[in-house]
Amino acid sequence: MLSFFENIDADDARILLRKELQHTIVKYRKDGIIHIICKSGCTVSSVDIYAMAKFIYHIGEANKYNFLIEPMRDSAIDDKARALLASEKGSLFLLKNAILCRFIMHEMISNFFIRIDNPTIPTKIFKDKAKAIEWLLSSSSA
């Protein structure tokens, strides 16, 4: 079980839990959004997806969450991880998925993910973090 106090990010009162993994940082926000930051220069693999799922399982606040994925510069996701996230198994904890794209390469990969991998849950690309959060918190999936 996770220790609540070990995972508090004191710099941001909106964060309830925080876990730094090898290639990602996972934050559970007060509004119920899971914020995933893909570290700069790292490639997210299916091993990383399972590590994130393990942490999210231990949060135990809900069965499914809205996800905000924020890739940093020079981060990537491998083919197996991308296919896993698009599947029912890989989206076990997801309600909606917002991908924040500030770099053209991430936008291209995200478009490929949505159009080719065809994720089982509503997924949208955003350039503005506030708009992504607004969409995640709305009741609409369109």
ZIBEL-V108646 format. One line per field, one symbol per residue. phi: phi as a letter, one per 30 degrees, with the letter a starting at -180 (. if undefined). burial: + if it has 24 or more other ideal C-beta (glycine too) atoms within 12 Angstrom, else -. Layout:
phi->???
burial->???
This chain:
phi->.ddeddcdcddbddccbbbccecbbcbcdedidccccddeiccdcdddddddddddeddidbdbbdcccbddeicbbdedddddddddddcecccbbccdccbeddddddddeddcdhedcebbcbccdddddeddddddcd
burial->--------------+++++-+-+++++++--++++++++--+++++-++++++-++--+-----++++++++--+++---++++++---++-++++++++++---+--++-+++--+-+-++++++-----++-++------
